[in-house]
Amino acid sequence: MKKKVIAGLALGALLVYLSVRGIQLQEVAYGFRTIHYGYAIPVLAALFLMQVLRSFRWGLILNPLEKVDQLSLFSVTSVGFLAIIAIPARLGELARPYLITKKSRIPMSSALGTIFVERLLDTITILIIAVFVLFFTPLPPWVVRSGFLLLLLTLALFVLMFLLIVRRDSSLRVLGHLVGRLPARYADRIKRIISHFLEGFRIMADPVLLMSVAGLSIIIWLVDVLAIYLLFLAFDFQLPVAAAFVLMIILIIGIAIPAAPGFIGNWHYFCVLGLSIFGIPKTDALTFAIIYHFLSIGIVVVLGLIFLPFNRFSVSDLRRQARS
C-alpha cells in the first residue's frame, strides 16, 4: 500500500508540473474572471443527479440479495465516493461494501461482487460510447482498434460472469475442486468467500433488472457528458457534443491510473490533454480543468461530509477488511 501511495503522489506531482509548465499563472487567474458562472448551478445539479442515479442503480444491483432503502443507499454512496477520492491506494473502494454491511444482512464478499458488476457495466457502457464517438471524431487508427479490442475483452468478461451465475452450482464445484488443493484451514474459508462473491452477480440472471441497470448506466454517463458540455458553454468553447464525450473518456482513463488523493494532477493533466485535441489553448484548458475538478470533487466532498456522521468508519477498518 505504501508503494502505491508514494507512486500516486509522485505521479500526481509530475502531472501537476506538466500541466502548469509553460503557463503564465496570471493568465489562468484572468481566465477565472471571464467565465459565465451562471452555468455552475446546472453543472452542480447534473453532478448531484449522477450521485442520486448511482445510488439508485446500486440498489437495483443489490436488490436480488436484499432490498435496501434509498436514503441508506444514497448515504453510503456519498461517503463511499468521498473515501475513494480521499484515501490513497484505492483502499476507499472498500468503503461502500463495508458500510452497506452495517445497514443490511449482505455479506462483505457479496457486496464486493455487486461493486464488481457495477464497475464492469460502467466499463462496457463507456467503451460502447467510445466506439460510437470514434466514428465521429478523427483519431489515429490504432486508437480505434484498441477501443474495439478492449470492448471485446470486456464483453467476454461479462459473458464469463453471466455463465458463472447462471451455472452457479457447476461453477462452485469447479472452483471448489481447484481451491480444495489448498490446506483445509484456507480452503473452506476461500470457498465461502467465492460463494458469497458470486452471490453479488445475481442480477445478471434477471434480464429485466439487468436491462434497467444497463439503461441507468447509459443515463449516468450521458449526464456526465451534459455537465462537461455545460462547462464548455461557460467557457465559450465552440466545441461539438462529441468533444464532451471524448474528454469524459480521456478523464476516466486518466484517473484510473495511480493517483494522489482527489485525483490532483491526473485530472488536470488529462483534461488539458483532452482539450488540446480540439485546439483549446493550454491556459484555457488548465482553467477549465481547475473549475471542473473543483465542482466535481466539491460535490462529492460536501455530500460525503454531510452523511459521514451517520456512516462512521476508519482506514484501519478498511485495512482489516482488505486483509480478511
N, C-alpha and C positions, 0 to 999 in steps of 0.2 A: 504493500500500500504506500509506504514512504517513497519508494521509487516512482510510483505513478504520480504522487503529489508533486515531487520535485520535477518530473518530466512535464507535468501540466503547467506548473508555474514558470518553468524555463521557456516552454513553447509560447505561453501567453505573453511573456515579456518580449520575446523575439518578435512576435506578431504585432505587438503594440509598436515596437520600434519601426518595423517595416511599414506599418500603417501611417505613421506620422513623418517618416523620412521624406525630406524634400518639401515639406509643407510649412507655410508660414502660419503659425497658430493664430496670429491676429486676423488672418482671412477667415479661419474657422469661426472665431468669435464674431466677426462681422456677419458671417452666414447665419448665425443664430438669430440675428435681428431682422432677417429678410424672410423668415419662414411664416407661412399663414397658420398660426397656431390654432385657429378655429377648427382645423381638421383633427386636432389632438383628441377631441371628445369622441367623434365617431371611431377613431382608431382604437382608443381605450375601450369603447363599447364592443368593438369586434374582438379584441383580445380577451375581454371578460367573457364574451359569449363562447369563445373557444374553450375556456376553462369549464363553463357550465356543460357544454356538449361533451367534453372529455369525461367528466364525472358521470354523466348520464350514460354514455357509451360503456364505461367500465361497469356500471350497474347491470347493463344487459349481459355483458360477458360473465359477470358473477352470478347472474340470475339462476342458471341451472344448479348452482351449488347452494345458494341461499339468497333470498331477496333482502337487500339492504336498502334502508330508506335514503332518499335523495339528499337530505341535509347531511347525513353522516358521510355519504359518498363525496359530496362537494367539500366538506370539511377536511376529510382525509386527503382528497386530491390536491387541495390548496396547500396543505402542509407538506405533502409528498413532493410537489414540484418545487417548493421552497427548499426542501432538503437536497433535491437534485442540483440546484444551482449553487447552494451554499456549502455542501460537503464534497470535498475533492475525492478523486479516485472512483467516481461513480457509485460510491457507497450509498448515496442518497436514493438510488433506485430501489433499495430495500425498504424505504420508509413507508410507502403506500401499502405493500403487502403486510408489513409488520403491524401497521396501525389498524388495518381492517380486521386483523385477527382479534384486536381488542374490542371491536364493536360487533363481532359476529362469531359463529362457531366454525368459520372457514379455517382450515389448517394453513400454516405459513407456506408450505410447499405448493398447495393448490392455488393460493393467492399469487404466488410467483408464476405459476402456469398461466394464469389469466393475463398477467403483465406481458408474458412472452407472446401470447396470442395478440394482444393489443399492439405490441411493437411490430409483429410480423404483418398485421393488417395495415399498419401505418406505412411500413416499407413498401408493400405491394401497391398501395394507393399512390404513394409519391412516385414510384417507378413508372406506374401506368401514366400518371400525369406528365412525368419527364419525357417518356417516349412520345406521347401525344404532342408536347410542346416542341420537341426536336424537329417535327415536320414543318414547323412554322418559324424556326429560328436557325439561321445558318451557323452550324457548328462543325468542327472537324469530323470526318467520317469515323475516326476511332472512338470519339465520344458517343456517337450513335450506336456503334457496335457494342461498346462497353455497357451502355444502358440496356440494350436488348439482352445481353448475356446475364447481367445482374438480375434482370426481371425474370428470366427463365430459371435461374438458380433459386430465386426466392419463391417462385411458384412451385418448384419441385419440393422445397421445404414445406410449403403449405400442404401439398398433396401427401407428403410423408406424415405430417401431423394429423391430417384427416384419417389416414389409414390407421394410425396408432390409436385414435379414439374410437373409430368405428369397429375395429377388431381389437378392442382393448384387452380382452382375456388372452387372446393369442399373443399379443404384444408383450403382455406381462409375463407370460410363460417363457418367451424367448429371452427377454431381458433378465428374468429371474434365473434362467439357466446360466447366462453369462456372469451375473453377479454371484451366483452360487459357488463360483470357484474361489471367491474371497473367503477369509476367515469368517466363521459363523457370527461372531460378535459384530462384524461390519455388514455382512450380507443381509441379515434381517432388517436392519435399520435402513439400508440403502433401498431394499425392495419396497419398504413402506413409503419412503420419500418419493420414489419413482411413481408408485401408485397414486399418491396424493397429487404429484405434479401433473400427471396425465388427467386427473380429475379437472384441472384447470382448463383443459381443452374441450370440455363437454359441449360448449356452444357450437363447435364445429359439426356436431351430429344433429344440430337443429337448423335446417335450412332457412326457416323464417327468421329466427334470431340472428343467424349469421348474415343474412342479407341486410337486416336492419343495421347491424353493426358496421357492415361494409359501406352502406349508404351514409351513416353518420361520419365515418372516416373521410369520405369524399367531401362532405359538407364542412367538416372541421378545417381541412386544408384549403378549401375554397374561401373560407372566412379569413384564413391567414393571408391568402393572396389579396383579398379585399383590403385588409389592413395595410399591406405594403403599397397597394395601388393608391390608397387614400393619402399615404405619405408622399408618394410621387406628386400628387396634386398639391400637397402642402409646400413642396419644394419647387413647384412649377417645372418639374421634369416632364418633357414631352416624350413620354415613353409608352409603348403599347402594353396591353394587359399581359402579353406573353413575357415581357421583361420581368413582371412581378413574379410569374411562375418560375422563371429561371433563377431569379435572386433567391427565392424561397428554397429551391433545391440546393443551390450552392451553399447557403447558410446552414442547411440541415447537415450537409456533408462536413462543413467546417467545424460545427460544434460537436460532431460525433467523435472526433479525434481527441486525445488527451487535452484537457483544458483547465485553466485556472478557475477558481470559484467565480460564478457569474458569467462564465464564458468570455471574460475580458481578454481581449487580444484576438481570439479566434473569431468572435462575432464581427469585430471592426475590420479585420484584415479581409475576411471572405466577403463582407458586404462591399468593401471598396473594390475587391477583385470582380465581383459580380456586376457592379455598376460600370466598371471600366469596359466591359464587353460592349456596352451600349453607348460608349463615348462620353460618359459623365466625368468631368474633371475630378482629380483625386481629392482636392479640397472640398468640393461639394459632396463627393461620395462619403468622405470621412464625417462631415457634418451630419449627413443623413444617417450614417451608421451610429453615431453617438445618440441622436434623438431616438432612433428606432430601438436601440439597445435600452435606453433609459425607460421608454414606455413599456417595452415587452417585459423586461426584468422587474420594472417597478410594479406592474400589476400583480406579478407573481409574489413579490415580496410583501406587498400590502395585504393581499388575501391570505398568504401564509401566516403573517403575524397576527391577523385577526383571529384565525382559528387555532393558532399554536397553543393557547392556554387550555384548549379542550382536547388536545392530542399530544400529550407530553411524551417525549422520548429523548434518549441521549445517543450520542455517537457510539458509546460503549454497548448500548443495547443492540444497535445495528451490527456492530462487530461480532457480538456473541451469536446473532442470528446467522451471520455470514459463515462463522466457523462451524456452527451446527449444521 
